Every structure is written in structure tokens, then in C-alpha cells.
Amino acid sequence: MNPNRTVPVLKDNGGEALWETGAILRYLADRYGPSSFWPKTPAERAQVDKWAEWAKLNVALLFTGPVFWRVVRTPEADKDPGAIASALRALHANLLIAEEHLQHSTWLSGDSFTLADIQMGHVLYRYFDIDIARPKLPNLRRYYERLMERPAYLAHVAISYEELRGALPG
């Protein structure tokens, strides 16, 4: 259903296939989410979208391939500690932005859980779970702990990834 032959793909109510994570999240948020999750006014929605895009480009992309794949998915004999350390430095520089912002904000876009928190939060379970050196980021840790209190996060994000260990796609 996706010309890129990747997931995710969504087909809702028999409609045309929708692909690309951000597009799917915005569609679902607009169609099914409360206004606190995906605001109706352009100015408020832009604040959510700003943090969602930031999290996708500056956290998820810097974590998934450069860190998670190298730490968890790469067979032990093929790991490159220097590349992992370099990737962590880049990731942590960006996480410091979230750390500072979360000092004054409960969620990424303010006082309500929003689409931006999905884009950011889906990475944090694995980030805090894998065996890596992490700087002390107390605000990010509190944010993650708030995510861990959400039943949907526990059911759909904080799940085992053991089958991925040492199993790079070939």
C-alpha cells in the first residue's frame, strides 16, 4: 500500500491508503482526537506541530538508526563504540533542548498531552531502557515517568523488543 514499501500505512474507513508517520498522526488526531490533543485554531495547532516535527527530526531520527540499531540490533561483534558515542553526543545535544523546555512545561506543548508527545514519547521507552550512558536529565526523566503512567503508553509503547536484538534486517 506504500510505494516506499515501508510501514506505517493506514487505511481508515475504506479510504485511500495514507502513509508517512506524521501525516497519519495528524489525520488521526484531527479525525478522532479531542481539541486539547490537536487544537482547532491554527496558532495553537502550530505549537503542537512544531514540537512534533522537532521530536521526529531531532530526536527520533537521531536515536533510532544511529543509537538503537547500533546498540540493540547490531550483533555484538559488529558494534562500533565510537559511532555509538558520537551518535549519543548528537542526540543528547538535542535532548538538552527538551530538558530545558520541560522545566517549565508538563508536556511538550504545554499543560495537555498532545500529538507532539506521541512523536517524542515513542522513542523514550527504548532510550531509557537500553544500556547506554545518559546525562542526568531530570525534567526529561519526569516527562518519561508521566508517559509511563498512561495505560496506552504501557500497552503500545513500553513493550518488548527482544526479537530485534542482534538482528539487523538483511
C-alpha positions, -999 to 999 in steps of 0.1 A, spaced: 0 0 0 30 23 4 52 29 -27 82 30 -4 73 -5 8 76 6 44 52 9 74 33 25 88 3 26 65 -33 35 75 -65 27 57 -94 43 76 -130 35 68 -121 21 33 -104 53 23 -72 57 3 -40 44 19 -22 70 40 15 67 47 42 87 65 40 87 103 34 125 107 6 125 81 -10 95 98 -7 111 133 -22 144 121 -50 127 103 -59 105 133 -56 135 157 -78 157 135 -104 130 129 -106 113 163 -87 134 189 -100 159 213 -92 196 207 -67 195 235 -47 168 216 -48 185 182 -61 221 186 -85 235 161 -70 270 159 -40 273 135 -18 291 161 -24 265 188 -21 236 163 12 251 150 27 249 185 19 212 187 31 206 152 63 225 159 72 201 188 60 170 169 82 179 139 111 188 162 108 154 180 107 135 148 137 152 132 159 159 162 152 130 185 136 100 167 158 102 137 190 107 158 180 78 181 165 50 160 192 43 135 223 58 150 218 46 185 191 19 189 201 -1 158 238 1 167 232 -8 204 204 -33 201 200 -46 166 237 -48 156 254 -81 165 279 -77 193 309 -84 171 299 -57 146 292 -29 171 312 4 167 315 20 201 329 52 186 300 56 163 276 50 192 293 76 213 292 101 185 255 95 179 248 98 216 266 132 217 244 145 189 212 131 204 220 144 239 226 179 225 190 179 212 176 163 244 190 192 263 165 214 244 137 192 257 152 192 291 152 230 293 117 233 278 102 207 302 115 226 332 85 250 326 61 227 308 43 195 318 40 182 282 59 193 251 32 217 240 20 229 274 -3 215 300 -21 189 279 -9 157 263 -8 162 226 2 146 193 37 161 199 41 138 230 34 107 209 61 118 184 86 124 213 74 97 237 76 67 215 114 70 215 118 74 252 109 39 263 138 24 243 161 53 251 156 48 289 156 10 286 188 3 266 222 1 281 238 34 272 254 63 290 229 91 296 234 125 311 213 135 341 181 149 326 157 152 355 130 170 336 131 146 307 130 117 332 99 132 349 83 136 315 90 100 307 76 88 340 44 107 332 42 89 299 47 56 318 16 64 339 -5 64 307 -22 30 301 -20 33 263 17 40 266 23 9 286 2 -12 263 16 0 230 50 16 235 66 1 266 67 -33 250 94 -59 245 117 -55 215 138 -87 223 131 -101 189 152 -72 174 184 -79 194 213 -86 171 191 -90 141 198 -63 115 175 -66 86 192 -82 57 
